[in-house]
Amino acid sequence: MCRHTAWLGRPRTLQELVIDPPYGLVRQSFSPRHQRYGIVNADGFGVGWFSAERAEPARYRRATPIWSDPSFASLAGVVRSRCVLAAVRSATVGGPGGEEACAPFLLPGGVLLSHNGAVPVAAIAPLVSPAALAAVGSTVDSAFVAALVADRLAGGRFAVGLAGALTAAVTAVAAVAPAARLNLVATDGTTVAATTWGDTLCWRVADGGVIVGSEPSDDEPGWTDVPDRSLLVLSGDGCAVTALPEGVV
């Protein structure tokens, strides 16, 4: 498994969101409190953020533990964004390594995506177009999930919005791999969509925005658990949680 977090709101530094929280991603990389599968998340990390300077989000990914990267610690205090998606990785046994296997993955339209879970590649490979998988840039199981979401965003009969793409991908995978764990977080810079399917997710309003995470990053009041098999959508209009449908979409 992995851990991930997203922020949508007023500009905040990566340090405020990832490093400073007492139980944030740095702590979750070696001592998660709510993780159901795995003990540590030290097989890499990644942070993506949106900037007014360009349309495509920026990413910083490494195949080393987040606590061991002084370069990230140095830049985190001076990079500020209204929308951030970050993750620490616990690699699936037998899967490929390298920073290209670390979330967030970059999808068409400048969408960032993270997957917290595990999926049997053999079961879902027939659902994924080779072009979408090549664009994601990895063959780790999470990359297949990302490519499946990308297919649903790219056009044709699968052309749907961000929330619809996550819903379609999760229900399609679950139909062929019922034991798959499919907690996803994706953002286009203005909306954050997330799913719960086999693991934990929570959110709270904080400091001019909303933070979403695999688990609380602090002990402040206001954290709300998202029920399993749900879709969470955050936007300028607020927060909505709905049940995910069963079956293929």
HELIX and SHEET records of a PDB file:
HELIX    1   1 LEU A   14  LEU A   14  1                                   1    
HELIX    2   2 GLN A   15  ILE A   19  3                                   5    
HELIX    3   3 LEU A   25  PHE A   30  1                                   6    
HELIX    4   4 ILE A   66  SER A   68  5                                   3    
HELIX    5   5 PRO A   70  ALA A   76  1                                   7    
HELIX    6   6 GLU A   99  ALA A  101  5                                   3    
HELIX    7   7 VAL A  121  ILE A  124  1                                   4    
HELIX    8   8 ALA A  125  LEU A  127  5                                   3    
HELIX    9   9 PRO A  130  VAL A  136  1                                   7    
HELIX   10  10 ASP A  141  ALA A  154  1                                  14    
HELIX   11  11 GLY A  156  PHE A  158  5                                   3    
HELIX   12  12 LEU A  162  VAL A  176  1                                  15    
SHEET    1   A 7 ALA A  58  ARG A  62  0                                        
SHEET    2   A 7 PHE A  45  TRP A  49 -1                                        
SHEET    3   A 7 ARG A  80  VAL A  88 -1                                        
SHEET    4   A 7 ARG A   3  THR A  13 -1                                        
SHEET    5   A 7 GLY A 209  GLY A 213 -1                                        
SHEET    6   A 7 CYS A 202  VAL A 205 -1                                        
SHEET    7   A 7 THR A 224  ASP A 225 -1                                        
SHEET    1   B 6 PHE A 105  LEU A 107  0                                        
SHEET    2   B 6 VAL A 111  ALA A 118 -1                                        
SHEET    3   B 6 ARG A 181  THR A 187 -1                                        
SHEET    4   B 6 VAL A 192  THR A 196 -1                                        
SHEET    5   B 6 SER A 230  SER A 235 -1                                        
SHEET    6   B 6 GLY A 238  ALA A 243 -1                                        
END                                                                             
